[in-house]
């Protein structure tokens, strides 16, 4: 099941990208096409960096309030994927990367990804195990499964 996806990702997408680059090169000229690819990579990487810094700030704020930054983590993952797509030469990957970095379309993608995860978990295709931390040092007579308090 994964082989067709990998084949598509590593063979079909680059061939389509190469075809588009050749056609655009004939239309705009080789130098202009190369400059466009370089410019989208530089601009995309800088925009991904600024959006990533924004998400990191939001993660820190959530953690300081004692909240789990689930939504921010998914958006951070999408920004990373978008940044990788933007530094990959090609126009299809640039459009997809830009869509993952721009906040409105990224929020749509995050909602889709979250729904996908939930469906996989509900359908039994993925399992989520509860992780419990236990204190193995019973020298203090603490028989509780609760994690030790800070300063204990």
C-alpha positions in Angstrom: 0.0 0.0 0.0 2.9 2.4 0.7 4.9 1.6 -2.4 2.4 3.2 -4.8 2.5 6.4 -2.7 6.3 6.5 -2.6 6.4 5.8 -6.3 4.1 8.7 -6.9 6.0 11.0 -4.6 9.5 10.2 -5.8 8.9 9.5 -9.5 5.6 11.0 -10.8 5.8 14.4 -9.0 9.4 15.1 -10.0 8.6 14.2 -13.6 5.6 16.6 -13.7 7.7 19.3 -12.0 10.5 18.8 -14.6 8.0 19.0 -17.4 6.5 22.2 -16.1 10.0 23.7 -15.6 11.0 22.9 -19.2 7.8 24.4 -20.6 8.1 27.5 -18.5 11.8 27.7 -19.5 10.8 27.7 -23.2 8.2 30.4 -22.5 10.1 32.7 -20.1 13.6 31.7 -20.9 16.0 29.6 -18.9 17.5 32.3 -16.8 14.1 33.8 -15.8 12.8 30.3 -14.9 15.9 29.6 -12.7 15.5 33.0 -11.0 11.9 32.4 -10.3 12.7 29.0 -8.7 15.5 30.6 -6.6 13.3 33.5 -5.6 10.4 31.3 -4.5 12.8 29.2 -2.5 14.3 32.2 -0.7 11.0 33.9 -0.1 9.3 30.7 1.0 12.0 29.8 3.4 11.9 33.2 5.0 8.1 33.2 5.3 8.3 29.6 6.7 10.8 30.8 9.3 8.6 33.7 10.4 5.5 31.5 10.6 7.5 28.9 12.5 8.7 31.5 15.0 5.1 32.5 15.5 4.0 29.0 16.2 6.9 28.4 18.6 5.8 31.5 20.5 2.2 30.2 20.7 3.5 26.8 21.9 5.4 28.4 24.7 2.4 30.5 25.7 0.2 27.3 25.8 2.8 25.5 27.9 3.2 28.4 30.3 -0.6 28.3 30.8 -0.3 24.5 31.5 -2.1 23.6 28.3 -1.1 20.9 25.8 -0.3 22.7 22.5 -1.9 20.1 20.2 -3.2 22.5 17.5 0.0 24.4 17.5 2.0 21.2 17.1 0.0 20.2 14.1 0.4 23.7 12.5 4.1 23.6 13.2 4.3 20.2 11.4 2.5 21.7 8.5 4.8 24.7 8.4 7.8 22.4 8.4 6.3 20.4 5.5 5.5 23.6 3.6 9.0 24.9 4.1 10.5 21.7 2.8 8.2 21.9 -0.3 9.2 25.5 -0.9 12.9 24.8 -1.0 12.3 21.9 -3.4 12.6 23.2 -7.0 9.3 23.2 -8.8 6.0 25.0 -9.1 3.6 22.4 -7.9 5.6 21.9 -4.7 5.8 25.7 -4.3 2.1 26.1 -4.5 1.5 23.2 -2.0 4.2 24.6 0.3 2.7 28.1 0.2 -0.7 26.6 1.0 0.7 24.9 4.0 2.4 28.1 5.2 -0.3 30.7 4.7 -2.5 30.7 7.9 -6.0 30.4 6.3 -5.2 27.4 4.1 -2.9 25.9 6.9 -5.9 25.9 9.3 -7.9 24.1 6.7 -5.2 21.5 6.3 -4.8 21.2 10.0 -8.5 20.5 10.4 -8.3 17.8 7.7 -5.2 16.2 9.2 -6.8 16.2 12.7 -10.0 14.5 11.3 -7.8 12.0 9.5 -6.0 11.1 12.7 -9.3 10.8 14.6 -10.8 8.5 11.9 -7.7 6.3 12.0 -7.9 6.0 15.8 -11.7 5.5 15.9 -11.5 2.9 13.1 -9.0 0.9 15.1 -6.2 1.3 12.5 -4.1 3.2 15.0 -3.8 2.7 18.7 -3.0 5.3 21.3 -1.5 3.9 24.4 -1.7 5.7 27.7 1.8 6.5 29.0 2.1 6.5 32.8 5.1 7.7 34.7 5.9 5.9 37.9 8.3 6.6 40.7 10.6 3.5 40.9 12.5 5.0 43.8 10.4 3.8 46.8 13.1 4.6 49.3 11.0 7.5 50.6 8.0 5.2 51.1 6.0 6.7 48.2 3.8 3.8 47.0 1.9 6.2 44.7 1.9 5.9 40.9 1.8 9.7 40.7 4.9 11.4 39.4 7.0 12.9 42.1 6.5 16.6 42.8 9.2 19.0 41.7 11.7 19.4 44.6 11.0 16.0 46.1 
